[in-house]
Amino acid sequence: MGNSEIRRLDREIEKTTKKLEAVRRGEWWPLNGSERRAMARALAGGAYQITRGRSAARSEQRMDTTGTAAEMRLNAELTALHGERQRLITEAARAKAKRKSSGWF
């Protein structure tokens, strides 16, 4: 259970870190469906406002808010993965210590 699970979690952590960096750069590929729809809606609304000769500040703010929400979601996911990894490492260390202590001496 130990090492293979830890390696799997390490891969997930690496993948989530890449997604977080991409969201911070303003890329859309790591966004989930509802976040993509919100971004597209804000983008279309902003384009409409600009063609009408008005400011798109509200749409820009909505896009920033959506990006921030995605960033917070990925941060929470990353924190949970790190916590799970630490739990597995502690569990493996306890099992190893128990095996060693049940020796001859």
MDAnalysis code that builds the backbone (N, CA, C; Angstrom):
import MDAnalysis as mda
import numpy as np

u = mda.Universe.empty(315, n_residues=105, atom_resindex=np.repeat(np.arange(105), 3), trajectory=True)
u.add_TopologyAttr("name", ["N", "CA", "C"] * 105)
u.add_TopologyAttr("resid", np.arange(1, 106))
u.add_TopologyAttr("resname", ["MET", "GLY", "ASN", "SER", "GLU", "ILE", "ARG", "ARG", "LEU", "ASP", "ARG", "GLU", "ILE", "GLU", "LYS", "THR", "THR", "LYS", "LYS", "LEU", "GLU", "ALA", "VAL", "ARG", "ARG", "GLY", "GLU", "TRP", "TRP", "PRO", "LEU", "ASN", "GLY", "SER", "GLU", "ARG", "ARG", "ALA", "MET", "ALA", "ARG", "ALA", "LEU", "ALA", "GLY", "GLY", "ALA", "TYR", "GLN", "ILE", "THR", "ARG", "GLY", "ARG", "SER", "ALA", "ALA", "ARG", "SER", "GLU", "GLN", "ARG", "MET", "ASP", "THR", "THR", "GLY", "THR", "ALA", "ALA", "GLU", "MET", "ARG", "LEU", "ASN", "ALA", "GLU", "LEU", "THR", "ALA", "LEU", "HIS", "GLY", "GLU", "ARG", "GLN", "ARG", "LEU", "ILE", "THR", "GLU", "ALA", "ALA", "ARG", "ALA", "LYS", "ALA", "LYS", "ARG", "LYS", "SER", "SER", "GLY", "TRP", "PHE"])
u.atoms.positions = np.array([
    [0.822, -1.199, 0.000],
    [0.000, 0.000, 0.000],
    [0.861, 1.256, 0.000],
    [2.007, 1.236, 0.670],
    [2.764, 2.446, 0.942],
    [3.309, 3.187, -0.257],
    [4.369, 2.647, -0.868],
    [5.099, 3.402, -1.880],
    [4.290, 3.672, -3.134],
    [3.513, 2.715, -3.592],
    [2.752, 2.924, -4.826],
    [1.702, 4.021, -4.636],
    [1.072, 4.040, -3.475],
    [0.078, 5.091, -3.188],
    [0.745, 6.455, -3.084],
    [1.917, 6.496, -2.470],
    [2.642, 7.766, -2.335],
    [3.064, 8.278, -3.715],
    [3.531, 7.363, -4.579],
    [3.905, 7.766, -5.942],
    [2.693, 8.286, -6.714],
    [1.555, 7.634, -6.544],
    [0.332, 8.083, -7.212],
    [-0.041, 9.478, -6.740],
    [0.043, 9.695, -5.431],
    [-0.256, 11.023, -4.896],
    [0.756, 12.059, -5.373],
    [2.012, 11.681, -5.492],
    [3.028, 12.608, -6.012],
    [2.693, 13.036, -7.438],
    [2.234, 12.087, -8.266],
    [1.833, 12.433, -9.632],
    [0.641, 13.382, -9.628],
    [-0.326, 13.120, -8.762],
    [-1.498, 13.993, -8.661],
    [-1.105, 15.393, -8.191],
    [-0.188, 15.458, -7.234],
    [0.285, 16.751, -6.730],
    [0.977, 17.531, -7.843],
    [1.809, 16.833, -8.609],
    [2.514, 17.486, -9.711],
    [1.527, 18.006, -10.762],
    [0.521, 17.196, -11.074],
    [-0.482, 17.589, -12.063],
    [-1.283, 18.804, -11.579],
    [-1.672, 18.796, -10.315],
    [-2.440, 19.903, -9.756],
    [-1.598, 21.177, -9.681],
    [-0.312, 21.027, -9.385],
    [0.580, 22.186, -9.360],
    [0.688, 22.821, -10.749],
    [0.790, 21.978, -11.780],
    [0.836, 22.501, -13.146],
    [-0.462, 23.222, -13.502],
    [-1.584, 22.663, -13.077],
    [-2.870, 23.314, -13.336],
    [-2.943, 24.671, -12.647],
    [-2.473, 24.726, -11.407],
    [-2.504, 25.976, -10.648],
    [-1.645, 27.037, -11.320],
    [-0.463, 26.653, -11.761],
    [0.408, 27.606, -12.459],
    [-0.243, 28.093, -13.747],
    [-0.930, 27.199, -14.458],
    [-1.594, 27.583, -15.708],
    [-2.740, 28.559, -15.437],
    [-3.487, 28.334, -14.361],
    [-4.580, 29.254, -14.015],
    [-4.010, 30.618, -13.660],
    [-2.895, 30.637, -12.954],
    [-2.268, 31.917, -12.600],
    [-1.781, 32.669, -13.830],
    [-1.414, 31.928, -14.884],
    [-1.003, 32.572, -16.137],
    [-2.205, 33.000, -16.980],
    [-3.405, 32.610, -16.573],
    [-4.612, 33.010, -17.293],
    [-5.067, 32.018, -18.347],
    [-4.543, 30.811, -18.308],
    [-4.953, 29.796, -19.279],
    [-6.275, 29.169, -18.858],
    [-7.009, 28.668, -19.840],
    [-8.344, 28.133, -19.574],
    [-8.387, 26.619, -19.446],
    [-7.397, 25.887, -19.931],
    [-7.506, 24.432, -19.972],
    [-7.694, 23.768, -18.616],
    [-7.178, 24.332, -17.495],
    [-7.418, 23.627, -16.222],
    [-8.782, 23.923, -15.601],
    [-9.559, 24.828, -16.178],
    [-10.846, 25.189, -15.589],
    [-11.841, 24.058, -15.780],
    [-12.760, 23.918, -14.811],
    [-13.820, 22.927, -14.988],
    [-14.938, 23.540, -15.837],
    [-15.966, 22.774, -16.103],
    [-17.012, 23.196, -17.038],
    [-17.731, 24.471, -16.628],
    [-18.112, 24.575, -15.373],
    [-18.852, 25.761, -14.934],
    [-17.969, 27.006, -14.961],
    [-16.686, 26.829, -14.634],
    [-15.764, 27.969, -14.681],
    [-15.537, 28.421, -16.117],
    [-15.441, 27.467, -17.045],
    [-15.287, 27.826, -18.461],
    [-16.511, 28.565, -18.981],
    [-17.687, 28.081, -18.588],
    [-18.918, 28.761, -19.022],
    [-18.974, 30.177, -18.471],
    [-18.589, 30.349, -17.210],
    [-18.599, 31.684, -16.605],
    [-17.611, 32.612, -17.316],
    [-16.442, 32.094, -17.665],
    [-15.451, 32.900, -18.386],
    [-15.978, 33.285, -19.765],
    [-16.558, 32.320, -20.463],
    [-17.078, 32.600, -21.802],
    [-18.224, 33.607, -21.744],
    [-19.070, 33.474, -20.728],
    [-20.183, 34.415, -20.559],
    [-19.667, 35.821, -20.310],
    [-18.667, 35.935, -19.445],
    [-18.097, 37.248, -19.142],
    [-17.396, 37.826, -20.372],
    [-16.711, 36.975, -21.114],
    [-16.025, 37.426, -22.321],
    [-17.022, 37.927, -23.365],
    [-18.095, 37.176, -23.556],
    [-19.111, 37.596, -24.531],
    [-19.790, 38.886, -24.083],
    [-20.081, 38.980, -22.793],
    [-20.708, 40.201, -22.264],
    [-19.807, 41.412, -22.427],
    [-18.515, 41.213, -22.187],
    [-17.569, 42.310, -22.352],
    [-17.447, 42.742, -23.797],
    [-17.434, 41.769, -24.704],
    [-17.363, 42.096, -26.127],
    [-18.605, 42.876, -26.554],
    [-19.754, 42.468, -26.045],
    [-20.999, 43.167, -26.374],
    [-20.960, 44.608, -25.853],
    [-20.485, 44.773, -24.623],
    [-20.407, 46.115, -24.038],
    [-19.474, 47.015, -24.853],
    [-18.352, 46.461, -25.298],
    [-17.388, 47.252, -26.058],
    [-17.966, 47.640, -27.416],
    [-18.674, 46.718, -28.065],
    [-19.265, 47.061, -29.362],
    [-20.334, 48.130, -29.220],
    [-20.920, 48.230, -28.049],
    [-21.919, 49.278, -27.792],
    [-21.271, 50.573, -27.313],
    [-19.949, 50.554, -27.196],
    [-19.236, 51.762, -26.803],
    [-19.204, 52.004, -25.309],
    [-19.447, 50.943, -24.530],
    [-19.436, 51.094, -23.074],
    [-18.236, 50.359, -22.481],
    [-18.031, 50.565, -21.204],
    [-16.895, 49.959, -20.518],
    [-17.167, 48.484, -20.224],
    [-16.120, 47.684, -20.291],
    [-16.230, 46.249, -20.010],
    [-15.662, 45.916, -18.635],
    [-15.620, 46.911, -17.751],
    [-14.991, 46.703, -16.442],
    [-15.684, 45.611, -15.636],
    [-17.003, 45.566, -15.683],
    [-17.726, 44.557, -14.905],
    [-17.419, 43.152, -15.414],
    [-17.333, 43.007, -16.720],
    [-16.998, 41.696, -17.298],
    [-15.573, 41.294, -16.940],
    [-14.656, 42.246, -16.970],
    [-13.273, 41.943, -16.576],
    [-13.215, 41.508, -15.119],
    [-13.995, 42.196, -14.287],
    [-14.023, 41.834, -12.869],
    [-14.597, 40.436, -12.687],
    [-15.624, 40.099, -13.466],
    [-16.227, 38.770, -13.386],
    [-15.223, 37.691, -13.818],
    [-14.441, 37.983, -14.843],
    [-13.422, 37.028, -15.284],
    [-12.331, 36.863, -14.219],
    [-11.932, 37.967, -13.610],
    [-10.940, 37.891, -12.530],
    [-11.465, 37.079, -11.356],
    [-12.730, 37.279, -11.017],
    [-13.344, 36.550, -9.907],
    [-13.387, 35.056, -10.202],
    [-13.727, 34.707, -11.435],
    [-13.767, 33.294, -11.820],
    [-12.374, 32.676, -11.756],
    [-11.371, 33.406, -12.226],
    [-9.994, 32.911, -12.155],
    [-9.526, 32.720, -10.726],
    [-9.901, 33.649, -9.864],
    [-9.536, 33.550, -8.451],
    [-10.214, 32.349, -7.797],
    [-11.479, 32.113, -8.157],
    [-12.200, 30.963, -7.600],
    [-11.553, 29.648, -8.041],
    [-11.134, 29.586, -9.300],
    [-10.452, 28.382, -9.789],
    [-9.124, 28.184, -9.067],
    [-8.425, 29.293, -8.830],
    [-7.158, 29.224, -8.110],
    [-7.375, 28.714, -6.684],
    [-8.404, 29.206, -6.028],
    [-8.702, 28.750, -4.661],
    [-9.079, 27.267, -4.656],
    [-9.845, 26.828, -5.653],
    [-10.242, 25.421, -5.742],
    [-9.007, 24.536, -5.900],
    [-8.097, 24.931, -6.774],
    [-6.893, 24.126, -6.982],
    [-5.970, 24.161, -5.770],
    [-5.911, 25.297, -5.078],
    [-5.119, 25.366, -3.840],
    [-5.668, 24.426, -2.788],
    [-6.991, 24.383, -2.649],
    [-7.616, 23.481, -1.673],
    [-7.350, 22.027, -2.042],
    [-7.417, 21.719, -3.334],
    [-7.142, 20.364, -3.792],
    [-5.688, 19.978, -3.500],
    [-4.789, 20.919, -3.738],
    [-3.371, 20.678, -3.477],
    [-3.108, 20.457, -1.991],
    [-3.749, 21.246, -1.147],
    [-3.598, 21.090, 0.302],
    [-4.102, 19.727, 0.753],
    [-5.241, 19.301, 0.210],
    [-5.792, 17.992, 0.571],
    [-4.855, 16.870, 0.129],
    [-4.283, 17.005, -1.064],
    [-3.355, 15.973, -1.552],
    [-2.096, 15.903, -0.690],
    [-1.572, 17.058, -0.289],
    [-0.391, 17.065, 0.591],
    [-0.717, 16.430, 1.939],
    [-1.896, 16.723, 2.470],
    [-2.298, 16.124, 3.744],
    [-2.430, 14.621, 3.646],
    [-3.014, 14.144, 2.554],
    [-3.162, 12.707, 2.350],
    [-1.801, 12.036, 2.186],
    [-0.890, 12.697, 1.482],
    [0.464, 12.162, 1.304],
    [1.172, 12.047, 2.654],
    [1.035, 13.087, 3.469],
    [1.676, 13.061, 4.789],
    [1.094, 11.955, 5.656],
    [-0.212, 11.737, 5.554],
    [-0.866, 10.674, 6.325],
    [-0.317, 9.311, 5.908],
    [-0.159, 9.104, 4.596],
    [0.362, 7.825, 4.120],
    [1.806, 7.601, 4.555],
    [2.602, 8.664, 4.521],
    [4.006, 8.540, 4.947],
    [4.078, 8.187, 6.425],
    [3.271, 8.847, 7.241],
    [3.251, 8.562, 8.683],
    [2.795, 7.133, 8.947],
    [1.769, 6.705, 8.212],
    [1.252, 5.354, 8.374],
    [2.314, 4.311, 7.996],
    [3.034, 4.541, 6.904],
    [4.091, 3.614, 6.482],
    [5.229, 3.584, 7.503],
    [5.573, 4.739, 8.067],
    [6.636, 4.792, 9.073],
    [6.232, 4.040, 10.337],
    [4.971, 4.174, 10.745],
    [4.499, 3.442, 11.925],
    [4.548, 1.933, 11.693],
    [4.129, 1.515, 10.493],
    [4.147, 0.084, 10.182],
    [5.577, -0.444, 10.175],
    [6.503, 0.335, 9.638],
    [7.910, -0.082, 9.606],
    [8.483, -0.161, 11.016],
    [8.152, 0.839, 11.846],
    [8.642, 0.826, 13.232],
    [8.065, -0.357, 13.997],
    [6.834, -0.702, 13.736],
    [6.202, -1.830, 14.422],
    [6.879, -3.146, 14.008],
    [7.187, -3.279, 12.714],
    [7.877, -4.481, 12.242],
    [9.264, -4.587, 12.863],
    [9.969, -3.467, 12.944],
    [11.333, -3.496, 13.500],
    [11.303, -3.793, 15.003],
    [10.310, -3.259, 15.714],
    [10.281, -3.440, 17.162],
    [9.858, -4.859, 17.547],
    [9.260, -5.593, 16.631],
    [8.827, -6.938, 16.982],
    [9.904, -7.976, 16.616],
    [11.162, -7.539, 16.603],
    [12.270, -8.443, 16.277],
    [12.713, -9.255, 17.481],
    [13.923, -9.733, 17.440],
    [14.424, -10.585, 18.501],
    [14.702, -9.832, 19.779],
    [15.228, -8.621, 19.638],
    [15.654, -7.938, 20.858],
    [14.712, -6.828, 21.180],
])
